[in-house]
Amino acid sequence: MKKFLVVGLGNIGAEYVNTRHNIGFKIVDYVASKQGVSFETAKLGAVAEFSIKGRKLILLKPNTYMNLSGKSVQYWMQKENIAKENVLVITDDLNLAFGTIRIKAKGTDGGHNGLKSIQLILNTSEYPRFRFGISDEFKKGQQVDYVLGEWSDIEKEKLPERFEVAKQIVESFALAGLNETMNSFNGK
């Protein structure tokens, strides 16, 4: 059975649950709930698994905090023997308008500490990533407060529809592959 590792980046702890920076956690939580599976605490993260049309998806929420995400990603790739092209890292992106989706096969860390950690530990920037736009609606010097801040009421209203699209992306990645997923969902 072909395996896929879907990593939602975020920070552990109640104070981070509803922050913009935790969109990766929120998306994999949504996918798990729709698949009827629950996360269990495991080594270096919380994990949920399900199968879809002969493919096994392992959802991972690293518990290493954002800045050390690479350690968890590497561990689970090795443990489950998953190639980097079958890993999808879900993260927030300040450079994209709220809810905008950008899926890429590789790229820079874009200043994102979670991606920096993954790139450093895997020693490559060539792994699929799914960036979820959180916009850059903050004043100079307020980036940290914004990223670690909670969603606005307008954003909260729009999130359920975005979560459904995100779930479709995760499933498409496993079933149709990266290129088809990029063609179908980028910019949507």
Sequence and secondary structure as in RCSB ss.txt:
>XXXX:A:sequence
MKKFLVVGLGNIGAEYVNTRHNIGFKIVDYVASKQGVSFETAKLGAVAEFSIKGRKLILLKPNTYMNLSGKSVQY
WMQKENIAKENVLVITDDLNLAFGTIRIKAKGTDGGHNGLKSIQLILNTSEYPRFRFGISDEFKKGQQVDYVLGE
WSDIEKEKLPERFEVAKQIVESFALAGLNETMNSFNGK
>XXXX:A:secstr
 EEEEEEE    SGGGTTBGGGHHHHHHHHHHHHHT   EEETTEEEEEEEETTEEEEEEEESS GGGHHHHHHH
HHHHHT  GGGEEEEEEETTS TT EEEESS   TT HHHHHHHHHHT S S EEEEE    S TT HHHHHTSB
  HHHHHHHHHHHHHHHHHHHHHHHT HHHHHHHHTT 
